[in-house]
Structures are given as structure tokens and as C-alpha cells.
Amino acid sequence: MRPSSMTPRHTRIARLAYVAIILVATLSNLHADPTWADVPPRLARALDLTPRLSDAIDAVRNILLFAGLGVVWIATSRLRRPGATLLRVVIISFLMSGCIETLQLFSPVRNASLIDVTTDTIGGLAGGLITLAAFALMNNRAEERSYFGIPSALFAVSYGVATIMEAFMPLFRQDLLPQLGGSIDERIGRAISAIRPESITQIPLIDVLIFLPAGAFCAIALREGSASSVAATFVTICVAAVVYPLVEVVHGVTAEPIILGAALTHVVAAAFGAMCAAGAMESFAARFAIRQRARILALAYSLAIAVWSWRPFRLDLSSAAMADQFTSSHLVPLKALAERGDLFSVTDVVAQGVLFVPLGALLAVWPLRVKGPLRGVLPAIYLAILLESGKIPIADRFMDVTHILIQSAGAALGFLLLRRVGYKVRGELTDTR
């Protein structure tokens, strides 16, 4: 594996920037209260390990937040001794979380928790392990067969994870079921009992545009791995037929209604995408040179991300709605997500980040320009800014600086991943020669 090409200064900036993000997310609106008399009951609450649903949601969010720290730390390390570097990530996560939870003991509006310290530390460990595993899986694969100069599996896995997040917590969905508590299986059981047969006719048409590329990327990745078009299509359809209906059922735990039409739409869209891509890839590869293929892929993928960002494509040009886009909730990083107490804030972070990983990876091999303002991962950052700014006049959507940060981080991760495992620049994407 190649050592990190980042200078020590850039490494420090990247790590400190992510630490700052964690501090903003965990200590904003702290409303510090230095009264010592209130600390003992808050400490007792922090040491109470009784499981609560709100604690479970916080645990998932904390794991994701500190997993980012593990990813950033490992990605920017030289990794002469990976085990020692991973241990350092765990210790830093533990100490940082301990300091944050201690400060929250002096807040009347935040709840310190020993569970949070544990989940934060687990998050740092998980992020580090995932990054090391990604490096190991991608190492020395630069010479393998590829339609676009990078593994198509990056697009299949990243986009697939994003669609699973969307299926689990849909952006636009009907009213929630009555939340009556209970265990996970009891919640899912109530959701299954509440299924309405007529929901088979509820077809979310926008989801067709979102889930179709998932099937296409999966089939392309399988074809790239020497599977026949029939086998690639069959495997993709089988995976979609299992995963998407299962996710539609499982999200009953969050009181999301199970919509038969949504599950069917997701499977059919992915299947159609697989059939189209599997049958066309060989002729596509024969017709276009690899640089042209990469250029088409970059454009098509950018359009797919735009669909995610700008749905439902309805404009609201009222001055009040557009002015509301520039409040602190939208301009302060992580504030909008911190104000939510549900799992959507978790799935949204995951989806926004993983969607940009393949784009950063593609730019690592096919930059728009080798030098200047279009070099490296910068075009992906520009795209993130453009897409968020484009939400301003769209009804039921809002601009959020947090999305720009998450998307930029995802692109940077994809860029660093391929550069560190041996992929080199093959040429400028905009070169028409």
C-alpha cells in the first residue's frame, strides 16, 4: 500500500476539522450550568445503563459520528504499523468522548451517558477497521479488468447502501403508525398486522429513478467480474427481491408503515436496471474508449445524485420559503440533524456520504484537470455545493451545509482510497483526444 500523499500540515487540518465537527455536533446548545448541586443526579443518570429507545437511536448516531473519526485518522495515516494506529484511534475516541460526556454533566439540556462513551469508542474502532478492510480489499487491484478504470463494485456497493437507507427511512412517506412501544419483534409484528392490501397500488414513481441505477451498477459489477449477462441479471434480481422487501418490513420498528407498492417498485426498478445494463455493457465497452466510458459514467452518476437531491422536483418560489433556507439550522454544520431525534438523521448521513465515495474514486483516476481549480476531488465538492444550493427553490427540501460537508468527506474518502492502493491518474476526463 502506498503511504498517504498528504503533507503533515494537511493531515493535521483534516483531523482537526473532523474533531471540530464532533465538538459542534455534541456540544452545540450546551447551555452550560456550573451549579455543582445538579451534577450528582446527572451523574447517576449517566451511570444508568437501562436500555431506552432514545438511547438506541443516540447509540447509532454516535457510532456513525465517531466512525468518521476512525475513517479520517486511518486514511490520513502512513500505516507503517496498522495495529498501533488503530489502537491510537480507539484511545483518542475514548478520551474525547469522556471529555464530552463530562462537560455534558454541567448541562441542563444534555444527558451525559456512559453508554455514549462506549458507543463513541466502538464507532472509532469500527471506522478504523472498515477503512483498513477497504484498503486490504482494494490493494493491488489496479490492474484487474475494469470497464471504467476503477472497480464498478465501488458504485454498486455505495449506491446500494444508499438505496437501503432510503428504503429503511424514506424521505417522503405517509403518516407513521401509532407508536406503542415494545420490543423490536413486537413493533414489526404490529407493522405487519397493519399492512393494507390496497397499498400494492401505492407506487412511488420517483423511487423508480432512484432504485433503477442500483440494479444497473450491481449487474455491471458482476459483468466486470466475468459473469454472463444472464447470471448478472439473475443474481441482481434475487438480491433485490430479498433485500428491499426485507428492509420494508424491518423499518416497521420505527413505526414506518409497510407499503407493498413501495417494496414492489424497488424490486422492479432494480431488476429493470439490471436487465438493461447487463445486456448492453459489452457493446457499450466495444463502442467507447475507456476515457469516454468514464466520462459518460461521471455525467450519469452526477445526474443520479441530482435526482436524490432535487426530488420531488416541485418549486416553491415564495420569499418566505426561500428566506427560511438561510436560518442557523441550515447554515450551522450538524445543527439540523442534531435537532432531530429519529433514525432519519442517521440514514441521511450514511446515504449522503456513500453516494459521493464513487465519484471521488473516479476523480482519483480520471480528474477533470491535473492542475488548477478542477484538479483532484474539487469538482465533487463543487457538485455538492451546486446540489445543495439547488434545493433552495424546491418544495419540501432544504439546503443544509452539513450535506456539503458529508458529501465532500465521502468524495475525499473515495479519492484517498484509490490513490493509496495503487491506482494512478490515467488522464484528464475532459481530454477529447
Summary of the structure (lengths in Angstrom):
residues: 433
radius of gyration: 22.5
end to end distance: 31.8
largest distance: 74.9
contacts: 1432
relative contact order: 0.12
helix: 69%
strand: 1%
